[in-house]
């Protein structure tokens, strides 16, 4: 009894909530049902083959997001595309060259379409399987109805099984984690309000809630979620959720600055504004977690107090007041993003300026097309990976057809299983896969020698299926390849007359497929995401450098505009994709001298800060009204532009030079604003000078983090995917 409990505890640790075990049992039941029914009940080997591999493709090579019912609907919605791919593969199988050309086109199109979001990414592997399976001889267009019937039967039963057979708990969504983090930050902001109100003991409680908020926000980083639950699609909801996450991180950062620098400041009006921020954030959290409906309209919580209230304020108090105003804008930003995510925003009345929530006015097809067009460049990691995979699959199809390999399908299946984003990872995977395949082939050959009868393999199919789908993923690639090899031998021993040489054919096909994958990985962008990340981070920081200067010069009325900010937006999207791809690679080819996350966060901060400062401001208003502090801001912006551009120029080599300390003037901007107010200034916009000053200070701190070298033997800091 104790040993059985120990096995269950071990399984629970390796397979939380028994998700893999449930899926393996579910797919085994469906696969055996359709295979036995088609092979022995209807006597159709074609229908049995496509039904079995349709089940495997839908259950193993397809990783879909959402609850079981959502996954089932996605599978059924994708069925027409599967029919088209099978029909195309069947017709092109008449010629090796036609099938190879089709493989190149289909392989690239299916892979690059995955940039649109996790659903298409999750379906890509299954789509590839269906074309590959149909594109091999024998050329039998007359059996296309049987093939389509087998796949339809398999997909239909898998969809039903997803909902009815051991469906398992619903996955934790990004919105739910974001809602929990929003609640934590709301609690923290409320405690911060007590600090500014001067309540005794409030600072200690605020520090406690600060730690809780930091931990909660850390849990929203997309790399902490399963790939299927990350808000990475091009749709409006995921755009809004990513924006809400960014707004939350900026809110937390500003609140942290206030706690560290404003604990000795008492400001009752700022405390009241923080309490309204906390209320807004709490409601946003309830909406994200599904416990409250989204507000149909926006109720801005930001406000500008009249300068009379600051007559006796110190420079430190002005900084606190400006930071509270900035925090309130971020809380407004989060509330608006949540309303958009829940479908309660009016596209004809864009909130917070025309460009901040640009996707609100775009249709879903145009959003997906824009995302796809963004990655149709050789500099996109997704483009590179799609082309690498397509070339490898096409080369494998050509070689398998030219050499007339007996089971050429296995060559391409090996590439789908083993090809990684970098040559180093592909080589490492090759060694493990080869070991597993040898073990599985030896076991299969022995089994075929000892028990050559077809009835034996019909009897052991459920066991080999359960082991391949359930045990293999738990024990790693070696076990997975060994058990998959045994499963394929068990299946094909029932489809055609065979002998022990089938095991050798399987081993040879895996060797050929793995060799093609390794060679392709060496010849086509062998460094994977690492080399591209350097270039993309460099482009991001260079564009951001110009965006900093452009923003301040626009506010000062000396030209400017939004061109550099828009360029930074575009560079940010590609840099995020490269960063995510880099951290999906298990092998870091060399220690990094750059904190990549700090570089990307700096880019995000430049974009969001510039957008917030440019909303509603008249160009030149700051310089026309307060020329002296504006000139100081212009000088700082020029220095930051030069410093960021210098770091960017050294980023492709991965070794940016240390940055000199940010120059400081004898009299700061906040001190100058204090004097202006004391001299009788009546315009509330004077505080915008302090907000710009704090933004530039913040960018200077980020700049100093970028060249920080990673410790020897470690890669960069933890990943922060798109939208983080």
Secondary structure, 3 states (H helix, E strand, C coil): CHHHHHHHHHHHHHCHHHHHHHHHHHHHHHHHHHHHHHHHHCCCHHHHHHHHHHHHHHHCCCCCCCCHHHHHHHHHHHHHHHHHHHHHHHHHCCCHHHHHHHHHHHHHHHHHHHHHCHHHHHHHHHHHHHHHHHCCCCCCHHHHHHHHHHHHHHHHHHHHHHHHCCCCCCCCCHHHHHHHHHHHHHHHHHHHHHHHCCCCCHHHHHHHHHHHHHHHHHCCCHHHCCHHHCCCCCCHHHHHHHHHHHHHHHHHHHHHHHHHHCCCCCCHHHHHHHHHHHHHHHHHHHHHCCCCCCCCCCCCCCCCCCHHHHCCCCHHHHHHHHHHHHHHHHHHHHHHHHHHHCCCCCCCCCCCCCCCCHHHHCCHHHHHHHHHHHCCCCCCHHHHHHHHHHHHHHHHHHHHHHCCCCCCHHHHHHHHHHCCCCHHHHHHHHHHHHHHHHHHHHHHHHHHHHCCCHHHHHHHHHHHHHHHHHHHHHHCHHHHHHHHHHHHHHHHHHHCCCCCHHHHHHHHHHHHHHHHHHHHHHHCCCCCHHHHHHHHHHHHHHHHHHHHHHHHHHHCCCCCCCHHHHHHHHHHHHHHHHHHHHHHCCCCCCCCCCCHHHHHHHHHHHHHHHHHHHCCCCCCHHHHHCHHHHHHHHHHHHHHHHHHHHHHHHHCCCCCCCCCCCCCCCCCHHHHHHHHHHCCCCCHHHHHHHHHHHHHHHHHHHHHHHCCCCCCCCCCCCCCCCCC
